[in-house]
Amino acid sequence: MTAAALVTKRLRALPLDRIKLGITTDEIDDDVLTAANFLRDHGLKWAEVRNIWGPYNTSQPIEKVKEAARIFDEHGIRVSIEGTGFFKISLPPETPEGQKKLDDQWKLLDASLERARAFGTDKLRIFSFMLGRGEQTSERSNERVAELLREAARRAKGFRLAVENIGGGHVGTGAQTADLLKRVAENNVGINWDPNNAGEMGEQSFPDGYRKLDPARIFHVHLRDYKHADGKVVWAKVGDCEFDNLGQLRAMLKDGYKGTFTLETHWRDPKGKTYSTEQSLKALLDVIAKV
């Protein structure tokens, strides 16, 4: 029996009606057909889409995006969330030059919304601006980030904007994410919870960081694993290392979470990203079997 067949057999015995699991397609292969075949062969029905055929989806012509959407549809794959780079820039100053940068971001949001429609999803993964070298957050910058996210929510009416917490960003930990959500009350703004990113920031992301969040504002979740090596965090195969994926999954289901999860591997074995993703998927399924 092939590795894919073994994974598919295991999937059929798991509660995947409760855990809507997918993979970031570019961590399988940038070729959409190859990624769709992998997902189907492994019994998965969800995909998070970022790069397709090389470039980011928001840089591709809409015709290519529609072609990708047709391939997913033909393989029984649904797009859980569209990955975008919206607001993954330094916080623009309130100057004419800064306004030009913001105008470019609003154009990016428009392009992202068009592509989300083509993919058949109402969720977009976005960011909350990145910190410059040596830059720290402040009350003023936090409120400016919140102000711009409120404006994004207005422009993206009918869609859900999932802000990913990320190392090097204005929002990296569960605590920072909770503060953001208090400032941005719009119901179409929530979070793409990445507990491993929070762990990279030094937070005990589960249970401590997670318990600071409002589960109702979690729109999407990234799963993987990490370990500390030589004083820094490095990504690792799921199950080998430090993050409590089982505890996190159990807590989210208990809290009523019904959204989607993505295996975002990041770990790279010398055998390549497809092999690495398959190995982490096998280990994650072992975790899910215990939920």
N, C-alpha and C positions, 0 to 999 in steps of 0.2 A: 504494500500500500504506500502511495506517495505521501510526502510530508503534507501537501495540500489536502489530500483525502483524509489524513489523520486529523488535521485541524478541523475540517468540515464535520467529521463524525463527532468530534468533541463539542462543536458548536451546537449541534442538534440536541445535545443533552443539557444545555445551559439556559439560564433564564434570560435569553436575549430579547424577549418581549419587554422585560423590565430594564435591561441594559442595552441601549441602542448604540452599538459599538461600530465605529468606522476607523479609517486610517487616513492620514494626510497623503493624498495620491502621489505627490512628488517625492515622498520618502519610499515609495515603491518604484516608480519610474516616471519621468517627465512625459513619456508617451502615454496618451490617455487610454488607448486601446489596451496596452500592456497592463496599466494600472487597473482598468476595469476588469480584465480577465483575472488578475490576481485576486481582486475582491470577490468576484463571483466564485472562483475556484475554492476560495477559503470560506465561503458561506456567509460573507458579510454583505450588508445591504446599504451601508452608508459610506459616504466619502466627504472629506473636507478638502476643498479645492484651492490650491494656491498656484503653483507653476503648472502650465500645460504646454507641452511641446517646447519646453525651454523657458520662454519668458513668463512673467507673472500674468495671471489671467486678466488683470486690469490693463496690461500693456498689449494684449492681443486684440485684433479686430473682433467686433461682435460676431462676425460670421464664424470665426474659429471657436468662439465660446459656444455658439449654438451647435456647432459640430460636436464639441465635447459633450454637451448636454444630451445630444441624440445618442452618442455612444453609451453614456451612463444609463440612459433610459432603456436602450436595447439589452443591456446586461442586468437590468433590475436593480440598478444602484441609484439611490437618492442622495442628493447633495445636502448634507446636514448644515453646513455653514460655508460661506464664501470667504476665503482669506483675502484680506486687503492690507495695504500699507498705510491706510488712512490715519493721519495724525502720528505717524512714526517718524517724526522730525523733531528738531529742537523747537521749543515753544517760541513762536515768532514774536519779535518785539512789536510794540504798538507804534509803529512807524510806517511810512509809505512803503519801504522795502519789506517790512514784515507783512503788510497787507497783501503785497504781491504773492508772498509765499502762501498766505491763507487762501487767496483766490485760486492758486494751483491745487490746494487741498480740497476746496469745494468742487472743483472740476473732477478731481479724483473720486470724490464721493458720488457725484452724478454718474461717472463711468461704472463705479462699483454697484450702484443700484440697478443700472441697466443690465449688468452681468448677473446679478443675483436673480433678477426676473427670469433671465434666460435659463438659469440653473434650476429654477423652481424652488428657491429658498427665500425665506424672509429674514434670515440671519446673516449679519456681516461681522467678521472679526475685525476689530479696529484697535487703536492704541490711545494713549493719553499723553503723548509727547515724551521725548527723550531728554535726559539730562546731559549737558555738556560736561567736558572734563573738569572735575573739581566742583561742579555745580551742585547745590543742595536745594531741596524743596523749601518753600516758604509759604506763609499764609497767603501772600499776594499771588504767587504762582499757582498755588492750589485752587484759588478762586478763579483765576484766569482760565485754567484748564477746565474747570467746571462750567464756566460761562460758555466756552467754545463747544463743549459737549452738549450743553442745552440747546445751542443753536444747531448743532448737527442733528439732534433729535427732532427739531422742528422741520429741518430739510428732509429728513428720512422718514417722515410720517408714513405708517403702513409697513415699516420694516423694524427689525430689532437690531440694535447696535450692541455687540458684545465686546466690552473693553477687556483686552488681555492684560493681566498683571505681568510685568516683565522686568528682568534685571536691567538696570541702567535707565529705567523709565521713571516718570513722576509717580507711577503706581506700580510697586513691585511686590509688596507683601499683602497678606490678608488684612492687616491693620490699616494700611494705606488704602486698600480697596474699599474697606468699610467706610472710611472717611469720605472717599469720593462719592459713594452712593448716598450718603447723607446730604451732600451738596447738590447732587443731580437727582431730583425726584421723578423726572419724566419716566413713565412706565415702559417706554421703548428703549431705554438705556439700562443695560445690565452688564454682566461680566462673563468673560471667558476665563473661568477659574483654572489657573495653572499652578497647582500646589508645588510642583517641582521648581518652577521659577521662584516662588516664594521661599522655598528651601534654599535655593542658591543665594538668596539675599540674607540668609542667616536666621530666618524665622522658623520656628517649629510649626510648619504650615498645617499639619494635621496632628493633633486636633486644634491647636491653639489658634492659628490663623483662620482656619475654616470656621471655627465657632464665633468669630467676629462678624461673619457674613450673614446676610439675609438670604436663605436658600431660594426664596421666590425670585430673587434678582439674578440668580445664576442661569444663564441661557445656554452655556456650552462648557465642556470640561476637557482638558488635555491630560492624558495619562502617560507616564513613562517611569524612569527610575534614575537615581543618582547616588554618588558616593563621594566622600571626601578623600582626596589624594594630594599629597604634598601641599597641604594647606588651602586647597581650593576645591570647588565642586566640579565634578566631571559627570557627564551622562553615562549611563550604564544599561545593560540588558535588564529588562524588567525581572524582578524576583531575586536578583543577585545582591541587592544593595540596601539602601537606607529608607526609602520612602514606603510608608504603610498604605499601599494601594488597597488592600483588603479592608482596613479600617475606614478609609475614605469612602469606598464604594458602599459599605454597609451603612455608614452614617448618612450618605446622600439618599439612599433608598428609604431609610427610616424617616428622613425629613421630607419625603414626598417628591423628590426630584424625578421628573419624567422626561428630561431633555436628553440630548445626545452627548456621547463621549467620543473622543478621538485618541487613538494611539499615535502619539507624536514621538517617534522613536528617538531621533537625534543621535543615539549611540551608533557607532560605526565599527563593525567587525571588518577585518581585512578582506573578507569575502564579498563585501559590497553592501549597498544599502538595502537591496531587496532581501538578501539573506538575513541581514540584521533585523529588518522589520519582521520577517517571518519568525525569527527566534524570539523576539520580544512578544509577538502575538501569541505564540504557544505558551509562554510563561504567564501572560496576562490571562489567558483562558483558564489556566490552572487556578489563578486567583479568583476569577469570576465563579468558578465551580464551587468555591467555598462560601460564596456570599449567601 
